[in-house]
Amino acid sequence: MLRPHPAVLRRLVDEYEALSAAVAASETADLSSRVRDLAYTLCVSTGTRDVERALKVAHQWLATAPAPVRESAPPTITGQRMATPEPA
C-alpha cells in the first residue's frame, strides 16, 4: 500500500484534531463539514474505514517516519554568471 508523505499526513492529523476539538466545543456547522472531509481523507490515506482507526494508524506511521531532511540554501554567486550546460 502506498503511504502519504509524512509531512502531508502530519498536516492532516493536526488539522483534524484541532478542528474536531473546536467543533466539539462550539458545534459550528461550517467547521464540521471540514472535519468530515478530513476524516474521509485520513481514512483513504491510511486504508481504514473509521477515523479513530485512521488516527491510530497515522500516529504509528508518523512515529516511525524518518526525520525530515533539511535542505540547505543553494550557494549564491554574486557578480558571476553561472555556467549553463551545452546542448546535446
PyMOL Python script that loads the backbone (N, CA, C, O; Angstrom):
from pymol import cmd

cmd.read_pdbstr("""\
ATOM      1  N   MET A   1       0.838  -1.180   0.000  1.00  0.00           N
ATOM      2  CA  MET A   1       0.000   0.000   0.000  1.00  0.00           C
ATOM      3  C   MET A   1       0.881   1.241   0.000  1.00  0.00           C
ATOM      4  O   MET A   1       1.873   1.311   0.727  1.00  0.00           O
ATOM      5  N   LEU A   2       0.521   2.196  -0.801  1.00  0.00           N
ATOM      6  CA  LEU A   2       1.233   3.465  -0.804  1.00  0.00           C
ATOM      7  C   LEU A   2       0.902   4.244   0.459  1.00  0.00           C
ATOM      8  O   LEU A   2      -0.227   4.215   0.949  1.00  0.00           O
ATOM      9  N   ARG A   3       1.899   4.934   0.973  1.00  0.00           N
ATOM     10  CA  ARG A   3       1.687   5.761   2.159  1.00  0.00           C
ATOM     11  C   ARG A   3       1.846   7.229   1.790  1.00  0.00           C
ATOM     12  O   ARG A   3       2.667   7.582   0.944  1.00  0.00           O
ATOM     13  N   PRO A   4       1.057   8.076   2.431  1.00  0.00           N
ATOM     14  CA  PRO A   4       1.210   9.507   2.161  1.00  0.00           C
ATOM     15  C   PRO A   4       2.533  10.010   2.731  1.00  0.00           C
ATOM     16  O   PRO A   4       3.088   9.416   3.655  1.00  0.00           O
ATOM     17  N   HIS A   5       3.021  11.087   2.183  1.00  0.00           N
ATOM     18  CA  HIS A   5       4.240  11.702   2.686  1.00  0.00           C
ATOM     19  C   HIS A   5       4.006  12.090   4.148  1.00  0.00           C
ATOM     20  O   HIS A   5       2.938  12.604   4.482  1.00  0.00           O
ATOM     21  N   PRO A   6       4.986  11.852   5.022  1.00  0.00           N
ATOM     22  CA  PRO A   6       4.798  12.169   6.441  1.00  0.00           C
ATOM     23  C   PRO A   6       4.378  13.615   6.714  1.00  0.00           C
ATOM     24  O   PRO A   6       3.593  13.860   7.631  1.00  0.00           O
ATOM     25  N   ALA A   7       4.877  14.563   5.948  1.00  0.00           N
ATOM     26  CA  ALA A   7       4.503  15.962   6.167  1.00  0.00           C
ATOM     27  C   ALA A   7       3.023  16.186   5.848  1.00  0.00           C
ATOM     28  O   ALA A   7       2.340  16.943   6.539  1.00  0.00           O
ATOM     29  N   VAL A   8       2.538  15.528   4.808  1.00  0.00           N
ATOM     30  CA  VAL A   8       1.124  15.642   4.436  1.00  0.00           C
ATOM     31  C   VAL A   8       0.266  14.979   5.498  1.00  0.00           C
ATOM     32  O   VAL A   8      -0.750  15.536   5.916  1.00  0.00           O
ATOM     33  N   LEU A   9       0.665  13.799   5.935  1.00  0.00           N
ATOM     34  CA  LEU A   9      -0.081  13.076   6.961  1.00  0.00           C
ATOM     35  C   LEU A   9      -0.099  13.861   8.266  1.00  0.00           C
ATOM     36  O   LEU A   9      -1.135  13.933   8.927  1.00  0.00           O
ATOM     37  N   ARG A  10       1.025  14.445   8.643  1.00  0.00           N
ATOM     38  CA  ARG A  10       1.103  15.246   9.866  1.00  0.00           C
ATOM     39  C   ARG A  10       0.140  16.428   9.788  1.00  0.00           C
ATOM     40  O   ARG A  10      -0.560  16.726  10.756  1.00  0.00           O
ATOM     41  N   ARG A  11       0.103  17.103   8.633  1.00  0.00           N
ATOM     42  CA  ARG A  11      -0.791  18.246   8.467  1.00  0.00           C
ATOM     43  C   ARG A  11      -2.257  17.817   8.577  1.00  0.00           C
ATOM     44  O   ARG A  11      -3.056  18.512   9.206  1.00  0.00           O
ATOM     45  N   LEU A  12      -2.616  16.682   7.974  1.00  0.00           N
ATOM     46  CA  LEU A  12      -3.989  16.175   8.063  1.00  0.00           C
ATOM     47  C   LEU A  12      -4.374  15.851   9.506  1.00  0.00           C
ATOM     48  O   LEU A  12      -5.452  16.228   9.967  1.00  0.00           O
ATOM     49  N   VAL A  13      -3.498  15.159  10.207  1.00  0.00           N
ATOM     50  CA  VAL A  13      -3.773  14.780  11.597  1.00  0.00           C
ATOM     51  C   VAL A  13      -3.909  16.022  12.463  1.00  0.00           C
ATOM     52  O   VAL A  13      -4.857  16.137  13.240  1.00  0.00           O
ATOM     53  N   ASP A  14      -2.975  16.945  12.337  1.00  0.00           N
ATOM     54  CA  ASP A  14      -3.008  18.158  13.157  1.00  0.00           C
ATOM     55  C   ASP A  14      -4.282  18.958  12.909  1.00  0.00           C
ATOM     56  O   ASP A  14      -4.932  19.411  13.851  1.00  0.00           O
ATOM     57  N   GLU A  15      -4.633  19.128  11.636  1.00  0.00           N
ATOM     58  CA  GLU A  15      -5.829  19.908  11.318  1.00  0.00           C
ATOM     59  C   GLU A  15      -7.086  19.197  11.796  1.00  0.00           C
ATOM     60  O   GLU A  15      -7.991  19.831  12.339  1.00  0.00           O
ATOM     61  N   TYR A  16      -7.150  17.877  11.597  1.00  0.00           N
ATOM     62  CA  TYR A  16      -8.323  17.132  12.049  1.00  0.00           C
ATOM     63  C   TYR A  16      -8.489  17.249  13.555  1.00  0.00           C
ATOM     64  O   TYR A  16      -9.583  17.542  14.037  1.00  0.00           O
ATOM     65  N   GLU A  17      -7.422  17.024  14.298  1.00  0.00           N
ATOM     66  CA  GLU A  17      -7.516  17.059  15.752  1.00  0.00           C
ATOM     67  C   GLU A  17      -7.883  18.449  16.272  1.00  0.00           C
ATOM     68  O   GLU A  17      -8.671  18.567  17.210  1.00  0.00           O
ATOM     69  N   ALA A  18      -7.330  19.488  15.680  1.00  0.00           N
ATOM     70  CA  ALA A  18      -7.648  20.852  16.103  1.00  0.00           C
ATOM     71  C   ALA A  18      -9.103  21.207  15.784  1.00  0.00           C
ATOM     72  O   ALA A  18      -9.816  21.753  16.627  1.00  0.00           O
ATOM     73  N   LEU A  19      -9.533  20.893  14.561  1.00  0.00           N
ATOM     74  CA  LEU A  19     -10.898  21.245  14.177  1.00  0.00           C
ATOM     75  C   LEU A  19     -11.950  20.403  14.892  1.00  0.00           C
ATOM     76  O   LEU A  19     -13.018  20.910  15.233  1.00  0.00           O
ATOM     77  N   SER A  20     -11.663  19.131  15.119  1.00  0.00           N
ATOM     78  CA  SER A  20     -12.657  18.308  15.809  1.00  0.00           C
ATOM     79  C   SER A  20     -12.833  18.782  17.245  1.00  0.00           C
ATOM     80  O   SER A  20     -13.938  18.706  17.783  1.00  0.00           O
ATOM     81  N   ALA A  21     -11.774  19.267  17.873  1.00  0.00           N
ATOM     82  CA  ALA A  21     -11.893  19.835  19.218  1.00  0.00           C
ATOM     83  C   ALA A  21     -12.704  21.126  19.178  1.00  0.00           C
ATOM     84  O   ALA A  21     -13.521  21.373  20.065  1.00  0.00           O
ATOM     85  N   ALA A  22     -12.484  21.947  18.157  1.00  0.00           N
ATOM     86  CA  ALA A  22     -13.233  23.198  18.023  1.00  0.00           C
ATOM     87  C   ALA A  22     -14.710  22.927  17.761  1.00  0.00           C
ATOM     88  O   ALA A  22     -15.572  23.617  18.306  1.00  0.00           O
ATOM     89  N   VAL A  23     -15.006  21.940  16.940  1.00  0.00           N
ATOM     90  CA  VAL A  23     -16.399  21.589  16.639  1.00  0.00           C
ATOM     91  C   VAL A  23     -17.076  21.058  17.900  1.00  0.00           C
ATOM     92  O   VAL A  23     -18.223  21.408  18.177  1.00  0.00           O
ATOM     93  N   ALA A  24     -16.392  20.230  18.657  1.00  0.00           N
ATOM     94  CA  ALA A  24     -16.972  19.683  19.880  1.00  0.00           C
ATOM     95  C   ALA A  24     -17.283  20.798  20.882  1.00  0.00           C
ATOM     96  O   ALA A  24     -18.262  20.717  21.624  1.00  0.00           O
ATOM     97  N   ALA A  25     -16.458  21.819  20.898  1.00  0.00           N
ATOM     98  CA  ALA A  25     -16.656  22.915  21.838  1.00  0.00           C
ATOM     99  C   ALA A  25     -17.736  23.896  21.388  1.00  0.00           C
ATOM    100  O   ALA A  25     -18.426  24.481  22.223  1.00  0.00           O
ATOM    101  N   SER A  26     -17.888  24.083  20.068  1.00  0.00           N
ATOM    102  CA  SER A  26     -18.791  25.129  19.604  1.00  0.00           C
ATOM    103  C   SER A  26     -19.941  24.647  18.732  1.00  0.00           C
ATOM    104  O   SER A  26     -20.894  25.391  18.502  1.00  0.00           O
ATOM    105  N   GLU A  27     -19.867  23.421  18.247  1.00  0.00           N
ATOM    106  CA  GLU A  27     -20.898  22.887  17.347  1.00  0.00           C
ATOM    107  C   GLU A  27     -21.110  23.774  16.124  1.00  0.00           C
ATOM    108  O   GLU A  27     -22.248  24.008  15.716  1.00  0.00           O
ATOM    109  N   THR A  28     -20.028  24.263  15.544  1.00  0.00           N
ATOM    110  CA  THR A  28     -20.116  25.111  14.358  1.00  0.00           C
ATOM    111  C   THR A  28     -20.283  24.243  13.123  1.00  0.00           C
ATOM    112  O   THR A  28     -19.461  23.363  12.863  1.00  0.00           O
ATOM    113  N   ALA A  29     -21.340  24.485  12.363  1.00  0.00           N
ATOM    114  CA  ALA A  29     -21.660  23.655  11.207  1.00  0.00           C
ATOM    115  C   ALA A  29     -20.636  23.775  10.098  1.00  0.00           C
ATOM    116  O   ALA A  29     -20.315  22.778   9.452  1.00  0.00           O
ATOM    117  N   ASP A  30     -20.112  24.972   9.858  1.00  0.00           N
ATOM    118  CA  ASP A  30     -19.168  25.131   8.754  1.00  0.00           C
ATOM    119  C   ASP A  30     -17.853  24.419   9.041  1.00  0.00           C
ATOM    120  O   ASP A  30     -17.186  23.965   8.111  1.00  0.00           O
ATOM    121  N   LEU A  31     -17.471  24.314  10.298  1.00  0.00           N
ATOM    122  CA  LEU A  31     -16.260  23.554  10.636  1.00  0.00           C
ATOM    123  C   LEU A  31     -16.515  22.055  10.575  1.00  0.00           C
ATOM    124  O   LEU A  31     -15.617  21.290  10.223  1.00  0.00           O
ATOM    125  N   SER A  32     -17.714  21.631  10.909  1.00  0.00           N
ATOM    126  CA  SER A  32     -17.980  20.196  10.941  1.00  0.00           C
ATOM    127  C   SER A  32     -17.889  19.561   9.554  1.00  0.00           C
ATOM    128  O   SER A  32     -17.517  18.394   9.438  1.00  0.00           O
ATOM    129  N   SER A  33     -18.221  20.307   8.503  1.00  0.00           N
ATOM    130  CA  SER A  33     -18.085  19.734   7.159  1.00  0.00           C
ATOM    131  C   SER A  33     -16.603  19.543   6.821  1.00  0.00           C
ATOM    132  O   SER A  33     -16.243  18.560   6.172  1.00  0.00           O
ATOM    133  N   ARG A  34     -15.753  20.453   7.246  1.00  0.00           N
ATOM    134  CA  ARG A  34     -14.307  20.300   7.027  1.00  0.00           C
ATOM    135  C   ARG A  34     -13.779  19.120   7.829  1.00  0.00           C
ATOM    136  O   ARG A  34     -12.919  18.382   7.348  1.00  0.00           O
ATOM    137  N   VAL A  35     -14.276  18.935   9.033  1.00  0.00           N
ATOM    138  CA  VAL A  35     -13.852  17.795   9.856  1.00  0.00           C
ATOM    139  C   VAL A  35     -14.236  16.493   9.165  1.00  0.00           C
ATOM    140  O   VAL A  35     -13.449  15.547   9.147  1.00  0.00           O
ATOM    141  N   ARG A  36     -15.431  16.437   8.599  1.00  0.00           N
ATOM    142  CA  ARG A  36     -15.848  15.218   7.867  1.00  0.00           C
ATOM    143  C   ARG A  36     -14.944  14.972   6.664  1.00  0.00           C
ATOM    144  O   ARG A  36     -14.563  13.833   6.394  1.00  0.00           O
ATOM    145  N   ASP A  37     -14.601  16.039   5.942  1.00  0.00           N
ATOM    146  CA  ASP A  37     -13.699  15.908   4.796  1.00  0.00           C
ATOM    147  C   ASP A  37     -12.329  15.390   5.236  1.00  0.00           C
ATOM    148  O   ASP A  37     -11.753  14.513   4.592  1.00  0.00           O
ATOM    149  N   LEU A  38     -11.819  15.934   6.325  1.00  0.00           N
ATOM    150  CA  LEU A  38     -10.516  15.486   6.833  1.00  0.00           C
ATOM    151  C   LEU A  38     -10.578  14.039   7.304  1.00  0.00           C
ATOM    152  O   LEU A  38      -9.642  13.274   7.074  1.00  0.00           O
ATOM    153  N   ALA A  39     -11.667  13.657   7.956  1.00  0.00           N
ATOM    154  CA  ALA A  39     -11.830  12.275   8.420  1.00  0.00           C
ATOM    155  C   ALA A  39     -11.812  11.324   7.237  1.00  0.00           C
ATOM    156  O   ALA A  39     -11.157  10.283   7.279  1.00  0.00           O
ATOM    157  N   TYR A  40     -12.537  11.684   6.175  1.00  0.00           N
ATOM    158  CA  TYR A  40     -12.569  10.862   4.969  1.00  0.00           C
ATOM    159  C   TYR A  40     -11.166  10.743   4.372  1.00  0.00           C
ATOM    160  O   TYR A  40     -10.732   9.646   4.019  1.00  0.00           O
ATOM    161  N   THR A  41     -10.463  11.862   4.260  1.00  0.00           N
ATOM    162  CA  THR A  41      -9.119  11.867   3.678  1.00  0.00           C
ATOM    163  C   THR A  41      -8.161  11.037   4.518  1.00  0.00           C
ATOM    164  O   THR A  41      -7.335  10.307   3.970  1.00  0.00           O
ATOM    165  N   LEU A  42      -8.259  11.137   5.836  1.00  0.00           N
ATOM    166  CA  LEU A  42      -7.415  10.312   6.705  1.00  0.00           C
ATOM    167  C   LEU A  42      -7.708   8.826   6.510  1.00  0.00           C
ATOM    168  O   LEU A  42      -6.788   8.009   6.465  1.00  0.00           O
ATOM    169  N   CYS A  43      -8.974   8.483   6.395  1.00  0.00           N
ATOM    170  CA  CYS A  43      -9.333   7.076   6.186  1.00  0.00           C
ATOM    171  C   CYS A  43      -8.784   6.560   4.861  1.00  0.00           C
ATOM    172  O   CYS A  43      -8.219   5.468   4.808  1.00  0.00           O
ATOM    173  N   VAL A  44      -8.944   7.328   3.804  1.00  0.00           N
ATOM    174  CA  VAL A  44      -8.426   6.917   2.496  1.00  0.00           C
ATOM    175  C   VAL A  44      -6.904   6.819   2.537  1.00  0.00           C
ATOM    176  O   VAL A  44      -6.323   5.880   1.993  1.00  0.00           O
ATOM    177  N   SER A  45      -6.266   7.783   3.180  1.00  0.00           N
ATOM    178  CA  SER A  45      -4.802   7.825   3.229  1.00  0.00           C
ATOM    179  C   SER A  45      -4.203   6.667   4.014  1.00  0.00           C
ATOM    180  O   SER A  45      -3.083   6.234   3.740  1.00  0.00           O
ATOM    181  N   THR A  46      -4.954   6.167   4.990  1.00  0.00           N
ATOM    182  CA  THR A  46      -4.429   5.090   5.837  1.00  0.00           C
ATOM    183  C   THR A  46      -5.042   3.728   5.525  1.00  0.00           C
ATOM    184  O   THR A  46      -4.664   2.724   6.128  1.00  0.00           O
ATOM    185  N   GLY A  47      -5.984   3.690   4.588  1.00  0.00           N
ATOM    186  CA  GLY A  47      -6.602   2.417   4.226  1.00  0.00           C
ATOM    187  C   GLY A  47      -7.517   1.868   5.302  1.00  0.00           C
ATOM    188  O   GLY A  47      -7.646   0.653   5.453  1.00  0.00           O
ATOM    189  N   THR A  48      -8.149   2.752   6.048  1.00  0.00           N
ATOM    190  CA  THR A  48      -9.052   2.337   7.124  1.00  0.00           C
ATOM    191  C   THR A  48     -10.468   2.812   6.812  1.00  0.00           C
ATOM    192  O   THR A  48     -10.704   3.522   5.834  1.00  0.00           O
ATOM    193  N   ARG A  49     -11.415   2.398   7.679  1.00  0.00           N
ATOM    194  CA  ARG A  49     -12.810   2.763   7.439  1.00  0.00           C
ATOM    195  C   ARG A  49     -13.411   3.652   8.516  1.00  0.00           C
ATOM    196  O   ARG A  49     -14.528   4.141   8.345  1.00  0.00           O
ATOM    197  N   ASP A  50     -12.712   3.874   9.611  1.00  0.00           N
ATOM    198  CA  ASP A  50     -13.227   4.806  10.608  1.00  0.00           C
ATOM    199  C   ASP A  50     -12.094   5.710  11.074  1.00  0.00           C
ATOM    200  O   ASP A  50     -10.925   5.325  11.068  1.00  0.00           O
ATOM    201  N   VAL A  51     -12.463   6.906  11.473  1.00  0.00           N
ATOM    202  CA  VAL A  51     -11.457   7.926  11.735  1.00  0.00           C
ATOM    203  C   VAL A  51     -10.606   7.605  12.967  1.00  0.00           C
ATOM    204  O   VAL A  51      -9.430   7.967  13.004  1.00  0.00           O
ATOM    205  N   GLU A  52     -11.166   6.941  13.966  1.00  0.00           N
ATOM    206  CA  GLU A  52     -10.360   6.595  15.147  1.00  0.00           C
ATOM    207  C   GLU A  52      -9.235   5.638  14.766  1.00  0.00           C
ATOM    208  O   GLU A  52      -8.099   5.795  15.213  1.00  0.00           O
ATOM    209  N   ARG A  53      -9.556   4.653  13.945  1.00  0.00           N
ATOM    210  CA  ARG A  53      -8.527   3.718  13.455  1.00  0.00           C
ATOM    211  C   ARG A  53      -7.538   4.456  12.559  1.00  0.00           C
ATOM    212  O   ARG A  53      -6.335   4.205  12.629  1.00  0.00           O
ATOM    213  N   ALA A  54      -8.032   5.363  11.718  1.00  0.00           N
ATOM    214  CA  ALA A  54      -7.158   6.136  10.837  1.00  0.00           C
ATOM    215  C   ALA A  54      -6.161   6.965  11.642  1.00  0.00           C
ATOM    216  O   ALA A  54      -4.983   7.033  11.292  1.00  0.00           O
ATOM    217  N   LEU A  55      -6.627   7.592  12.712  1.00  0.00           N
ATOM    218  CA  LEU A  55      -5.726   8.381  13.558  1.00  0.00           C
ATOM    219  C   LEU A  55      -4.681   7.497  14.230  1.00  0.00           C
ATOM    220  O   LEU A  55      -3.514   7.874  14.334  1.00  0.00           O
ATOM    221  N   LYS A  56      -5.104   6.328  14.681  1.00  0.00           N
ATOM    222  CA  LYS A  56      -4.155   5.400  15.319  1.00  0.00           C
ATOM    223  C   LYS A  56      -3.069   4.981  14.327  1.00  0.00           C
ATOM    224  O   LYS A  56      -1.882   5.001  14.654  1.00  0.00           O
ATOM    225  N   VAL A  57      -3.479   4.604  13.122  1.00  0.00           N
ATOM    226  CA  VAL A  57      -2.523   4.202  12.087  1.00  0.00           C
ATOM    227  C   VAL A  57      -1.616   5.369  11.720  1.00  0.00           C
ATOM    228  O   VAL A  57      -0.403   5.202  11.594  1.00  0.00           O
ATOM    229  N   ALA A  58      -2.203   6.548  11.548  1.00  0.00           N
ATOM    230  CA  ALA A  58      -1.416   7.729  11.176  1.00  0.00           C
ATOM    231  C   ALA A  58      -0.367   8.038  12.236  1.00  0.00           C
ATOM    232  O   ALA A  58       0.781   8.331  11.903  1.00  0.00           O
ATOM    233  N   HIS A  59      -0.748   7.976  13.499  1.00  0.00           N
ATOM    234  CA  HIS A  59       0.220   8.235  14.573  1.00  0.00           C
ATOM    235  C   HIS A  59       1.333   7.177  14.587  1.00  0.00           C
ATOM    236  O   HIS A  59       2.491   7.497  14.853  1.00  0.00           O
ATOM    237  N   GLN A  60       0.981   5.932  14.302  1.00  0.00           N
ATOM    238  CA  GLN A  60       2.006   4.875  14.231  1.00  0.00           C
ATOM    239  C   GLN A  60       2.967   5.142  13.090  1.00  0.00           C
ATOM    240  O   GLN A  60       4.182   5.042  13.265  1.00  0.00           O
ATOM    241  N   TRP A  61       2.443   5.478  11.931  1.00  0.00           N
ATOM    242  CA  TRP A  61       3.297   5.755  10.774  1.00  0.00           C
ATOM    243  C   TRP A  61       4.186   6.960  11.033  1.00  0.00           C
ATOM    244  O   TRP A  61       5.369   6.950  10.692  1.00  0.00           O
ATOM    245  N   LEU A  62       3.620   7.991  11.631  1.00  0.00           N
ATOM    246  CA  LEU A  62       4.409   9.189  11.900  1.00  0.00           C
ATOM    247  C   LEU A  62       5.509   8.925  12.917  1.00  0.00           C
ATOM    248  O   LEU A  62       6.581   9.525  12.845  1.00  0.00           O
ATOM    249  N   ALA A  63       5.250   8.034  13.858  1.00  0.00           N
ATOM    250  CA  ALA A  63       6.260   7.696  14.866  1.00  0.00           C
ATOM    251  C   ALA A  63       7.453   6.975  14.253  1.00  0.00           C
ATOM    252  O   ALA A  63       8.570   7.076  14.760  1.00  0.00           O
ATOM    253  N   THR A  64       7.220   6.250  13.162  1.00  0.00           N
ATOM    254  CA  THR A  64       8.306   5.505  12.530  1.00  0.00           C
ATOM    255  C   THR A  64       8.849   6.179  11.272  1.00  0.00           C
ATOM    256  O   THR A  64       9.756   5.659  10.621  1.00  0.00           O
ATOM    257  N   ALA A  65       8.287   7.338  10.936  1.00  0.00           N
ATOM    258  CA  ALA A  65       8.735   8.048   9.731  1.00  0.00           C
ATOM    259  C   ALA A  65      10.134   8.617   9.953  1.00  0.00           C
ATOM    260  O   ALA A  65      10.470   9.042  11.058  1.00  0.00           O
ATOM    261  N   PRO A  66      10.943   8.622   8.903  1.00  0.00           N
ATOM    262  CA  PRO A  66      12.273   9.220   9.040  1.00  0.00           C
ATOM    263  C   PRO A  66      12.156  10.716   9.305  1.00  0.00           C
ATOM    264  O   PRO A  66      11.191  11.364   8.900  1.00  0.00           O
ATOM    265  N   ALA A  67      13.145  11.239   9.983  1.00  0.00           N
ATOM    266  CA  ALA A  67      13.163  12.678  10.259  1.00  0.00           C
ATOM    267  C   ALA A  67      13.251  13.430   8.938  1.00  0.00           C
ATOM    268  O   ALA A  67      13.929  12.982   8.014  1.00  0.00           O
ATOM    269  N   PRO A  68      12.571  14.570   8.840  1.00  0.00           N
ATOM    270  CA  PRO A  68      12.635  15.332   7.585  1.00  0.00           C
ATOM    271  C   PRO A  68      14.043  15.837   7.318  1.00  0.00           C
ATOM    272  O   PRO A  68      14.771  16.228   8.230  1.00  0.00           O
ATOM    273  N   VAL A  69      14.398  15.819   6.064  1.00  0.00           N
ATOM    274  CA  VAL A  69      15.718  16.298   5.655  1.00  0.00           C
ATOM    275  C   VAL A  69      15.618  17.799   5.455  1.00  0.00           C
ATOM    276  O   VAL A  69      14.752  18.283   4.727  1.00  0.00           O
ATOM    277  N   ARG A  70      16.491  18.513   6.091  1.00  0.00           N
ATOM    278  CA  ARG A  70      16.507  19.968   5.920  1.00  0.00           C
ATOM    279  C   ARG A  70      17.430  20.292   4.760  1.00  0.00           C
ATOM    280  O   ARG A  70      18.608  19.933   4.749  1.00  0.00           O
ATOM    281  N   GLU A  71      16.866  20.970   3.801  1.00  0.00           N
ATOM    282  CA  GLU A  71      17.663  21.345   2.638  1.00  0.00           C
ATOM    283  C   GLU A  71      18.403  22.636   2.941  1.00  0.00           C
ATOM    284  O   GLU A  71      17.829  23.589   3.468  1.00  0.00           O
ATOM    285  N   SER A  72      19.675  22.654   2.602  1.00  0.00           N
ATOM    286  CA  SER A  72      20.415  23.889   2.772  1.00  0.00           C
ATOM    287  C   SER A  72      20.154  24.781   1.569  1.00  0.00           C
ATOM    288  O   SER A  72      19.842  24.305   0.477  1.00  0.00           O
ATOM    289  N   ALA A  73      20.286  26.059   1.788  1.00  0.00           N
ATOM    290  CA  ALA A  73      20.059  27.008   0.700  1.00  0.00           C
ATOM    291  C   ALA A  73      21.161  26.843  -0.337  1.00  0.00           C
ATOM    292  O   ALA A  73      22.316  26.625   0.027  1.00  0.00           O
ATOM    293  N   PRO A  74      20.832  26.941  -1.612  1.00  0.00           N
ATOM    294  CA  PRO A  74      21.866  26.816  -2.642  1.00  0.00           C
ATOM    295  C   PRO A  74      22.854  27.973  -2.521  1.00  0.00           C
ATOM    296  O   PRO A  74      22.484  29.085  -2.142  1.00  0.00           O
ATOM    297  N   PRO A  75      24.093  27.702  -2.843  1.00  0.00           N
ATOM    298  CA  PRO A  75      25.080  28.778  -2.749  1.00  0.00           C
ATOM    299  C   PRO A  75      24.735  29.894  -3.720  1.00  0.00           C
ATOM    300  O   PRO A  75      24.278  29.654  -4.838  1.00  0.00           O
ATOM    301  N   THR A  76      24.961  31.094  -3.277  1.00  0.00           N
ATOM    302  CA  THR A  76      24.692  32.231  -4.155  1.00  0.00           C
ATOM    303  C   THR A  76      26.008  32.747  -4.708  1.00  0.00           C
ATOM    304  O   THR A  76      27.023  32.796  -4.013  1.00  0.00           O
ATOM    305  N   ILE A  77      25.964  33.119  -5.936  1.00  0.00           N
ATOM    306  CA  ILE A  77      27.146  33.660  -6.598  1.00  0.00           C
ATOM    307  C   ILE A  77      26.780  35.072  -7.031  1.00  0.00           C
ATOM    308  O   ILE A  77      25.886  35.270  -7.854  1.00  0.00           O
ATOM    309  N   THR A  78      27.459  36.020  -6.486  1.00  0.00           N
ATOM    310  CA  THR A  78      27.157  37.403  -6.846  1.00  0.00           C
ATOM    311  C   THR A  78      28.205  37.913  -7.810  1.00  0.00           C
ATOM    312  O   THR A  78      29.401  37.672  -7.642  1.00  0.00           O
ATOM    313  N   GLY A  79      27.752  38.602  -8.792  1.00  0.00           N
ATOM    314  CA  GLY A  79      28.662  39.196  -9.757  1.00  0.00           C
ATOM    315  C   GLY A  79      29.248  38.210 -10.748  1.00  0.00           C
ATOM    316  O   GLY A  79      30.095  38.597 -11.553  1.00  0.00           O
ATOM    317  N   GLN A  80      28.836  36.955 -10.723  1.00  0.00           N
ATOM    318  CA  GLN A  80      29.343  35.957 -11.654  1.00  0.00           C
ATOM    319  C   GLN A  80      28.178  35.317 -12.379  1.00  0.00           C
ATOM    320  O   GLN A  80      27.083  35.165 -11.837  1.00  0.00           O
ATOM    321  N   ARG A  81      28.437  34.960 -13.578  1.00  0.00           N
ATOM    322  CA  ARG A  81      27.426  34.270 -14.364  1.00  0.00           C
ATOM    323  C   ARG A  81      27.613  32.774 -14.182  1.00  0.00           C
ATOM    324  O   ARG A  81      28.730  32.268 -14.285  1.00  0.00           O
ATOM    325  N   MET A  82      26.527  32.067 -13.911  1.00  0.00           N
ATOM    326  CA  MET A  82      26.616  30.622 -13.713  1.00  0.00           C
ATOM    327  C   MET A  82      26.715  29.951 -15.068  1.00  0.00           C
ATOM    328  O   MET A  82      26.094  30.389 -16.036  1.00  0.00           O
ATOM    329  N   ALA A  83      27.483  28.908 -15.132  1.00  0.00           N
ATOM    330  CA  ALA A  83      27.658  28.166 -16.381  1.00  0.00           C
ATOM    331  C   ALA A  83      26.379  27.442 -16.733  1.00  0.00           C
ATOM    332  O   ALA A  83      25.701  26.898 -15.861  1.00  0.00           O
ATOM    333  N   THR A  84      26.049  27.435 -18.015  1.00  0.00           N
ATOM    334  CA  THR A  84      24.892  26.692 -18.487  1.00  0.00           C
ATOM    335  C   THR A  84      25.393  25.503 -19.286  1.00  0.00           C
ATOM    336  O   THR A  84      26.393  25.600 -19.996  1.00  0.00           O
ATOM    337  N   PRO A  85      24.694  24.376 -19.167  1.00  0.00           N
ATOM    338  CA  PRO A  85      25.134  23.188 -19.892  1.00  0.00           C
ATOM    339  C   PRO A  85      25.018  23.387 -21.402  1.00  0.00           C
ATOM    340  O   PRO A  85      24.119  24.073 -21.889  1.00  0.00           O
ATOM    341  N   GLU A  86      25.924  22.788 -22.108  1.00  0.00           N
ATOM    342  CA  GLU A  86      25.918  22.842 -23.571  1.00  0.00           C
ATOM    343  C   GLU A  86      24.813  21.939 -24.088  1.00  0.00           C
ATOM    344  O   GLU A  86      24.605  20.858 -23.537  1.00  0.00           O
ATOM    345  N   PRO A  87      24.093  22.350 -25.136  1.00  0.00           N
ATOM    346  CA  PRO A  87      23.066  21.469 -25.711  1.00  0.00           C
ATOM    347  C   PRO A  87      23.697  20.219 -26.304  1.00  0.00           C
ATOM    348  O   PRO A  87      24.808  20.249 -26.835  1.00  0.00           O
ATOM    349  N   ALA A  88      22.969  19.135 -26.201  1.00  0.00           N
ATOM    350  CA  ALA A  88      23.491  17.844 -26.701  1.00  0.00           C
ATOM    351  C   ALA A  88      23.399  17.730 -28.189  1.00  0.00           C
ATOM    352  O   ALA A  88      23.795  16.712 -28.756  1.00  0.00           O
TER     353      ALA A  88
END
""", "prot")
cmd.dss("prot")
cmd.show_as("cartoon", "prot")
cmd.util.cbc("prot")
cmd.orient("prot")
